[in-house]
Amino acid sequence: MDRQWHLTNGLLSLVLGVHDDGSLGLLHLGAPLAQGRSYRHLVPRGWRGFANRLGDPIALEVPTSGSGDFRVAALVVGQPDGSTVLELKYREHGIAVGKPDLGALPSTYVEDDAEAETLEVDLADERSGLVVTVAWTIFGERPALARSLRVRNDGNTALRLDTVMSLSLDLPDDDWTLLHLAGVWGRERHVVERVLAPGRQSISSNRGSSSAVHNPFVALRRATTTEAQGEVLGAALVYSGNHLAEVEVEPYGTARLRMGIDPETFSWALEPRASFQAPEAVLVWTDGGLGAMSHAFHDLFGRRLARGVWRDRPRPILVNNWEGTYFDFDEERLVAIATVARDLGIELFVLDDGWFGKRDADNSSLGDWFVDRRKLPNGIDGLSRRITELGLRFGIWIEPEMVSERSELFAAHPDWAFQVPGRPRTESRQQLVLDLARPEVVDHLFGVLSELFASGPISYVKWDMNRWTTEPWSGALPPERQGEAFHRHILGVYELYRRLTEAFPKILFESCASGGGRFDPGMLAFAPQAWASDDTDAIERLAIQWGSSLAYPVSSHGAHVSAVPNHQTGRITPLATRAAVAFFGAFGYELDTTALSDADREAVRDQVAFYKGHRELFQFGRLVRLRSPFEGDGNGTAWMVVSEDRRRAIVALYQVLNRPNPQVDRLPLRGLDAGAEYRITTWPRVDDAVTGANTVTRGGDDLMANGLLFDVERHESAALGDFWARLFVLDAIDR
């Protein structure tokens, strides 16, 4: 055999080959190529001075350090002699239908082995006994690949893993723009772009979680790539802990992309006969633009990463009491909020923070997961049954990974929190992080939470995580293995999630981390939706939800209507605008329903009815981004969802600030059936200069070529005001 492997599905091709020195390299990743040919000519050969590798080849699947490749390494292994030099040479390979799971780590999956094919190649370093298994899975009907790395010690002495990247790609050129999602609490996942330049450009997290600062997703796009066309390569790490994504451009114009666990906060003792599994990276390649890339991620993450009974089920409309009451509530106030919610058509009531221990502020009781009888004299069981008797489902908030210093749990087990003996503790939000690297902590939490979830008819759990990890020292590990603490903690989080979701398969879990601080693919494997941000301001949410949609399906975005002035920005926006933004997600309300005026109650009733009528289209339709809040002055945003058969669509147009004497505007649509005719109606049901010209019947070809038309005259524009939104509902009609 020529030791070349070609994975293709007609949508993309991946070609790997064994070089003359026995190393494994990438020959091609991108457009689909013909099978049965050799592609060895695609790898540049020849000496490149002192810039890259001293000699052939320069494209490596698992680059290591210290042996002539001076670019960033994908694998760094400390050996007994103190060196990190490895000679990884091809040993064997296997090809199988289907896709294996990754054990304790979340990963994508298939429901039928015919959906995918997996190539595993073993590379061995004879001197150390290290064996590296590179696994590539290609999905049959998606332009997507999954890649992971497993490292095994077949030698007789312990090794130390310092860097284990899940993905390393040597790309033949550097003519790319790097796109990533950055932010902080309240403005998560904003789109940032930069043209690649010589040197290393990276994003990372060292906070113990994927974080709001840098999401574990990046994309490389060509300069001419748009939403609708052009080449783009997207990569996402299925992991919720510390991560790194980095592109290095070297002087001869090639680029290396690597992605995996952050090596600055990681080391792992690999004993003889032991193995280490790195998280999975998911890649999407397309020449159909950013929109096609996003659709591939949405389809794969929504259908083959999320799992359980709620994966494909429409999500209930909820009301959460947090911004309505904060800690100031009792049973009667909660029942009153739920009663009004029921009358408005809302389906689920969620009790947020403050129901347990002696929790009147955020300075105590985390870890004490027993009900506060002062507020809820009949317990969770009594409250939940009163709520369900109203005809609503009942949900509850928890923050199991944290502990308050003022708590019974911390008094009994102070060693269960991350802290370095003899050193001060860095406190944040007056709480500490429990060390879930300790199995006894996971066992305890599973026990008390199982008792809670079984105490009443609980159908929804909001799982929060409200601070980063400091003093990451685990009492369960010896001094020389403290570099394992971060990763072992995340494995503990996954184990707790796994045990609880398996024990309570009918509960809908929503992940949360100070809002969107752990909005990542790893969480999607356990909780099919995530609270996108604590910032509920509709205008801020335009940017947050746009950025989130680059990789994450609409069904995963927890999006709620809150009261005004908004609690995060102080902004006052129309109630209809708040709903028009939140519709594009797992929809709900974050307010006290009893405080709504009669007019607002009627408006909410209409919103709920409208969303129910289009819920599956909003949550599971194909999202098409039309006008970005990150382009130009950001004053306008537009997107749409389209049904699979293209017979239904909903287009949303948002304007931030009103402008005098506005220009004539057109909004071309995409994704429709060019041969169909569509009847257009609007929401909210108003007749003004924005909607009037568009409440007609038009052809799909016309709408995609010429778009919706907005010709607002100067005397009409003042009536629109600031922060307005309009939805256009398109229904195909038979001619």
FENWOFEN-V553583 format. One line per field, one symbol per residue. phi: phi as a letter, one per 30 degrees, with the letter a starting at -180 (. if undefined). A space follows every 10 residues. Layout:
phi = ???
This chain:
phi = .chbbbcbbi cabbbcbcdd djdcbdcabl edcddiccbd ddcebjdcic dccdjdcccb dbdbcibjcc ddccbbbdce djdbdbbdbe cabbbbdibd dcidcdadbb cbeddabbcb bccbcddcid bccccbcccd bbdbbcbbbb cbccdcbdcb dcbbddbbbc cdbcdbcdcb cblaeibdhd dbbaddbejc bbbabbcjbd iddbddbbbc bddcdbdcaj dabcbbcdac cdbbbbbccc dcicbccbal deddbbabdc deicbbcddd cccbbaccid ddeddddedd ddcbbdajdc ecdedddbbc deddbhdcab dddddddddd eeddjdcbcc dcejcbhbcc adcaidjcdb dddddbdcid eddddddddd jcdbbbcbbd dcbdddaddd ddbdddcdac eicdcdcbhh bbcddddded dddddddddd dddddaddcb bcccacadcb hdccddbded cddcdedddd ddddddeddd dddbddddcc daahicdbcb dddddcbdbb ddaddcdddd dedddddede bcdedccdbb cbdbeddcci dcbdeddedd ddedlddabb acdddddedd ddddededdd dedbeddddb dddbdcbcdc cididbbaaa bbdedicbab ccbbbdcdbd hdddbbbdcb idddcccbdc bbbddbcbdd dedcdbcbdd dddddcidcb bcdddcdddd idhcbbcccc bdbdd
